[in-house]
Amino acid sequence: MTVLRTLRAVAMTAATLGGLSGALAGLLNEQGRRARTAIGVLEHLWPAPDGVYFDDGGDPVRLAVLGDSMAVGVGVTHPSQMPGVLLAQALAEEAARPVRLSTYAISGSTTRDLVPQVDAAVRDAPQVALIIIGANDVTSRIGVRESASLLGRQVRRLRSAGCGVVVGTCPDLGIVRPIPQPLRWVGRRWSLRLAAGQTAAVERAGGVPVSLANLLAPEFTARHADMFSSDRFHPSAVGYEAAAGVLLAPLCQVAGLWPAWAAPSSPLRSAAARAMQRSRTPAWLRRRHV
């Protein structure tokens, strides 16, 4: 997502909620302008390092990553820190076989932009797909009902192609501190409404929703300096490790690596996340640096 567009659109969205007065709408737009100057510019924008991880010549599990900048991993300082890479390596360890990572996600995407991403993914016949989407729907003022319905249709397409699907629902925009109050409150309210709508649509379509807002917002709030990148908007490498921690178990479940009862249900964390809480770095991440 582009930070300038995000803040401008959140302010415009706020001005349309509940028939706000002209004075309050003006305040929110002014807050958006000030927040845009408070958010930095990222120095590193890496291409996705797609390919086979832990290649031993065997038949790889095919993992597709779709969605927006959080799916891409915008904000990291090295490609090895991208969420797709972290999860491909973790899945390879759990499966004891290679994993082929294919990234279709594009920064700035809304749910409307998922159609060509899913078109491309289906042609490559993935076995498991991760979608992270929603923040740009808020800033683009796409209605919750439309956004959730669009997402459900794309999940259903992947499921019809025989692909297990995990969806990281809309993150909580209320944790982005450069956005002042009450503008931040508006962003939080809208993003949580969308996440709830996404959850229902994904479940109906046969996918597995993961509430990034509920599972990650407390840690992002408590450890703000560590969890956000230098632009103070996108996650840092540490933030993406936390996201990988809550997404790993559902991905293992839909990939058929774990039985359904072994996958955590909200608000429990995955095994990887629990390991992070105990030692700050799970084994599969420690070995990545050996």
C-alpha positions in Angstrom: 0.0 0.0 0.0 1.2 3.6 -0.5 1.3 5.5 2.7 0.2 8.8 1.2 -2.9 7.3 -0.4 -3.7 5.4 2.8 -3.7 8.4 5.1 -5.5 10.6 2.6 -8.2 8.0 2.0 -8.7 7.2 5.7 -9.3 10.9 6.4 -11.8 11.0 3.5 -13.5 7.8 4.8 -13.8 9.3 8.2 -15.5 12.4 6.8 -18.2 10.2 5.4 -19.0 8.2 8.5 -22.0 9.1 10.5 -22.5 12.5 8.8 -19.6 14.2 10.5 -19.7 18.0 10.8 -17.6 20.1 8.4 -15.4 21.1 11.3 -14.6 17.5 12.3 -14.1 16.4 8.7 -11.7 19.3 8.3 -9.8 18.2 11.5 -9.5 14.6 10.3 -8.2 15.7 6.9 -5.7 18.0 8.6 -4.6 15.1 10.8 -4.1 13.0 7.7 -1.9 15.7 6.2 0.3 15.8 9.4 0.6 12.1 9.7 1.8 11.9 6.1 4.8 14.0 7.1 5.5 11.9 10.2 5.7 8.6 8.2 9.1 7.9 6.7 10.1 6.4 3.3 11.5 2.9 3.0 15.0 2.4 1.7 14.6 -1.2 0.7 12.0 -2.6 -1.7 12.9 -6.2 -2.5 11.5 -8.5 -5.3 10.1 -11.7 -3.9 12.7 -14.5 -3.8 10.6 -17.2 -5.3 11.9 -20.7 -5.9 12.3 -24.0 -4.1 13.4 -24.0 -0.5 15.2 -27.0 1.1 15.5 -28.6 -2.4 16.4 -32.2 -2.1 15.2 -33.3 -5.5 11.9 -34.4 -4.2 8.4 -33.2 -5.3 7.9 -29.8 -3.6 4.8 -28.6 -1.8 3.5 -25.7 -3.9 2.9 -22.5 -1.9 1.2 -19.4 -3.4 1.2 -16.0 -1.6 -1.3 -13.5 -2.7 -2.5 -10.1 -1.5 -1.0 -6.7 -0.7 2.2 -5.2 0.7 2.0 -7.2 3.9 1.8 -10.4 1.8 4.8 -9.2 -0.2 6.8 -8.2 2.9 7.3 -4.5 2.3 9.4 -3.1 5.2 12.0 -5.8 5.6 15.7 -5.0 5.2 16.6 -8.3 3.4 14.6 -10.7 1.2 15.2 -13.6 3.6 13.0 -11.8 6.1 9.9 -11.8 3.8 6.9 -13.7 5.2 6.6 -15.9 2.2 10.3 -17.0 2.6 9.8 -17.6 6.4 6.7 -19.7 5.8 8.2 -21.6 2.9 11.1 -22.6 5.0 8.9 -23.5 8.0 6.6 -25.6 5.8 9.5 -27.4 4.3 10.7 -28.3 7.8 7.3 -29.5 8.9 6.7 -31.4 5.7 10.3 -32.8 5.5 10.2 -32.1 1.8 10.9 -29.1 -0.4 8.5 -26.1 -0.8 8.1 -24.1 -4.0 7.3 -20.5 -3.2 5.4 -18.4 -5.8 4.5 -14.9 -5.0 1.6 -13.2 -6.8 1.0 -10.5 -4.2 1.4 -6.9 -5.3 1.9 -3.9 -3.0 -1.1 -1.6 -3.0 -3.6 -4.3 -4.0 -7.2 -4.2 -2.9 -9.5 -7.2 -2.9 -10.6 -6.2 -6.4 -7.0 -6.8 -7.5 -7.1 -10.4 -6.4 -8.8 -11.6 -9.6 -5.7 -11.5 -11.8 -3.5 -12.8 -8.9 -5.8 -15.8 -8.5 -5.9 -16.3 -12.3 -2.1 -16.6 -12.3 -2.0 -18.8 -9.2 -4.6 -21.3 -10.5 -2.7 -21.8 -13.7 0.3 -22.9 -11.5 -1.9 -25.3 -9.5 -0.7 -24.5 -5.9 -1.5 -26.9 -3.1 -1.8 -24.2 -0.5 -2.3 -20.5 -0.7 -1.9 -17.6 1.7 -3.8 -14.4 1.2 -3.3 -11.2 3.2 -5.6 -8.4 2.1 -7.8 -5.7 3.4 -6.0 -2.6 4.5 -6.2 -1.0 1.0 -9.9 -1.8 0.8 -10.3 0.5 3.9 -8.3 3.3 2.4 -10.0 2.9 -1.0 -13.4 3.1 0.7 -14.6 -0.2 -0.7 -17.7 -1.3 1.3 -17.3 -4.1 3.8 -20.0 -6.2 2.1 -18.5 -5.8 -1.3 -14.9 -6.4 -0.1 -15.9 -9.6 1.8 -18.0 -10.9 -1.0 -15.1 -10.4 -3.5 -12.7 -12.2 -1.2 -15.1 -15.1 -0.7 -15.4 -15.6 -4.5 -11.6 -15.7 -4.9 -11.2 -18.2 -2.0 -13.8 -20.3 -3.5 -12.0 -20.3 -6.9 -8.8 -21.5 -5.2 -10.7 -24.2 -3.2 -12.4 -25.4 -6.4 -8.9 -25.8 -7.9 -8.0 -28.2 -5.0 -6.0 -25.6 -3.1 -6.1 -25.2 0.6 -6.5 -21.5 1.5 -5.5 -19.5 4.6 -6.5 -15.8 4.8 -4.8 -13.2 7.1 -7.7 -10.8 7.5 -7.4 -7.0 7.6 -4.9 -5.8 10.2 -5.8 -3.2 12.8 -5.0 0.3 11.3 -5.6 1.7 14.8 -2.1 0.7 15.9 -0.3 2.9 13.5 0.9 5.7 15.8 1.8 8.4 13.3 -1.9 8.5 12.5 -3.3 10.7 15.3 -6.6 10.4 17.2 -9.5 10.5 16.3 -8.4 9.6 12.8 -6.7 6.5 14.1 -9.9 5.4 15.8 -11.8 5.7 12.5 -9.1 3.5 10.8 -9.4 0.9 13.6 -13.2 0.8 13.5 -13.3 0.4 9.8 -10.5 -2.2 9.6 -12.1 -4.4 12.4 -15.5 -4.3 10.7 -13.9 -5.5 7.5 -11.9 -8.2 9.3 -15.2 -9.6 10.7 -16.8 -9.6 7.3 -13.8 -11.3 5.7 -13.8 -14.0 8.4 -17.4 -14.9 7.7 -16.9 -14.9 3.9 -13.7 -17.0 4.0 -15.3 -19.6 6.2 -18.3 -19.9 3.9 -16.0 -20.4 1.0 -14.1 -23.2 2.7 -11.0 -21.3 3.7 -9.3 -20.7 7.0 -9.4 -17.1 8.3 -6.7 -15.9 10.7 -7.4 -12.7 12.6 -4.2 -10.7 12.3 -5.8 -7.8 14.2 -6.7 -9.9 17.3 -3.5 -11.9 17.3 -0.9 -9.3 16.4 -2.2 -5.9 17.5 -1.4 -6.4 21.3 2.2 -7.3 20.5 2.6 -4.5 17.9 1.2 -2.0 20.4 3.4 -3.1 23.3 6.6 -3.4 21.2 5.9 -0.7 18.6 9.6 0.3 18.0 10.6 -3.3 17.3 7.5 -4.4 15.3 7.4 -1.6 12.7 9.8 -0.8 10.0 11.6 2.5 9.5 8.6 4.0 7.8 6.6 3.4 11.0 3.8 2.0 8.9 4.7 -1.4 7.5 5.9 -4.3 9.8 9.6 -4.8 10.4 11.4 -8.1 10.1 10.4 -8.8 13.7 6.8 -7.9 12.9 6.8 -10.3 10.0 8.3 -13.1 12.2 5.3 -12.6 14.5 2.9 -12.8 11.6 4.6 -15.9 10.3 4.2 -17.4 13.8 0.4 -17.1 13.8 0.0 -18.2 10.1 2.2 -21.3 10.2 -0.1 -23.8 11.9 -3.2 -23.0 9.7 -1.0 -23.4 6.6 0.3 -26.7 7.9 -3.3 -27.7 8.5 -4.6 -26.9 5.0 -1.5 -28.4 3.4 -2.4 -31.7 5.1 0.7 -31.7 7.2 -1.2 -31.5 10.5 -4.5 -33.0 11.5 -7.3 -30.4 11.8 -7.5 -30.8 15.6 -3.8 -29.8 15.9 -4.3 -26.4 14.4 -4.9 -23.6 16.9 -8.2 -21.7 16.9 -8.3 -18.0 17.7 -7.0 -16.6 20.0 -4.4 -19.3 20.5 -1.1 -19.0 18.8 0.6 -21.5 16.5 3.5 -23.7 17.7 5.9 -21.3 16.0 4.5 -18.3 17.8 4.7 -20.1 21.2 8.3 -20.9 20.5 8.9 -17.2 19.8 7.4 -16.2 23.1 9.7 -18.7 24.9 12.9 -17.9 23.2 12.2 -14.9 21.0 13.4 -16.9 17.9 11.9 -20.3 16.9 14.1 -23.1 15.9 13.2 -22.8 12.2 14.3 -19.2 12.2 17.5 -19.8 14.2 18.6 -22.5 11.7 18.0 -20.1 8.8 21.0 -18.0 10.0 23.3 -21.0 10.6 
